[in-house]
């Protein structure tokens, strides 16, 4: 049996988690950060059937915090969520400036 490296295992976990969430993410550009007056977050780039769309989250939503923990980048989001079990609170903002909060279980 072939041994997987820890980065391969991490990638497999992230891939499964992304499928479960039903989303892909991208870093925020500086213009959007300054327009919305935020310092951190990741933006939902693509959204398909999954936990996030079922929770009512729309494409373009910027996740700024998960369970009150600031999210700086996609790696932050993935490492936090892959170790999480149970209820999750996501805070963020839409590009139009509307703030929103979503709760769901993993």
C-alpha positions in Angstrom: 0.0 0.0 0.0 1.3 3.4 -0.9 1.9 5.9 1.8 0.5 9.4 1.3 2.4 12.5 2.3 0.8 14.7 4.9 0.3 17.4 2.2 -1.5 14.9 0.0 -3.7 13.9 2.9 -4.4 17.5 3.7 -5.3 18.1 0.0 -7.7 15.1 0.0 -9.4 16.4 3.2 -9.6 19.9 1.8 -11.1 18.5 -1.5 -13.7 16.5 0.4 -14.5 19.5 2.6 -14.8 21.8 -0.5 -17.2 19.3 -2.0 -19.2 19.2 1.2 -19.3 23.0 1.4 -20.1 23.3 -2.3 -17.8 26.3 -2.9 -14.5 27.5 -4.1 -12.8 30.5 -2.6 -10.5 33.3 -3.7 -8.4 35.8 -1.8 -9.8 39.4 -1.6 -8.2 42.1 -3.7 -7.0 45.3 -2.0 -9.6 47.5 -3.7 -12.5 45.5 -2.3 -11.0 45.4 1.2 -10.6 49.1 1.2 -14.1 49.7 -0.3 -15.7 47.6 2.4 -13.3 48.7 5.2 -12.3 45.2 6.1 -8.9 43.8 6.8 -9.4 40.1 6.2 -11.6 37.5 4.6 -12.0 35.1 1.6 -14.6 35.5 -1.1 -16.8 32.7 -2.5 -15.8 32.4 -6.1 -18.1 29.6 -7.2 -21.1 28.1 -5.5 -22.9 24.9 -6.2 -25.2 22.5 -4.1 -23.7 22.1 -0.7 -23.8 23.2 2.9 -23.2 26.9 2.1 -25.9 27.3 -0.5 -28.3 25.3 1.7 -27.6 27.8 4.5 -28.6 30.7 2.2 -25.2 32.0 1.4 -24.8 33.6 -2.1 -21.9 33.7 -4.5 -19.6 36.6 -3.8 -20.1 36.5 -0.1 -16.9 37.3 1.9 -16.3 35.2 4.9 -14.5 37.4 7.5 -14.9 35.2 10.6 -15.8 31.7 11.6 -16.9 31.2 15.2 -15.5 34.7 15.9 -12.0 33.8 14.6 -10.8 36.1 11.9 -10.2 34.4 8.5 -7.1 35.7 6.7 -7.0 33.3 3.7 -8.3 30.1 2.3 -5.8 28.1 4.3 -7.1 29.6 7.5 -10.7 28.7 6.5 -9.8 25.1 5.5 -7.6 24.3 8.6 -10.3 25.7 10.9 -13.2 23.9 9.3 -11.5 20.5 8.9 -11.0 20.3 12.6 -14.5 21.4 13.4 -17.5 19.2 14.3 -21.0 20.5 15.1 -22.4 24.0 14.8 -20.5 26.8 13.0 -21.2 30.5 12.8 -20.0 32.3 9.7 -19.8 36.1 9.7 -19.2 38.2 6.6 -20.2 40.8 4.1 -21.4 41.0 0.6 -19.7 43.2 -2.0 -22.6 45.6 -1.8 -21.7 46.2 1.9 -24.5 44.1 3.4 -23.3 42.2 6.5 -24.7 38.7 7.1 -24.4 35.9 9.6 -25.0 32.2 8.8 -25.1 29.2 11.1 -25.0 25.5 10.1 -23.7 22.1 11.2 -20.8 20.1 9.8 
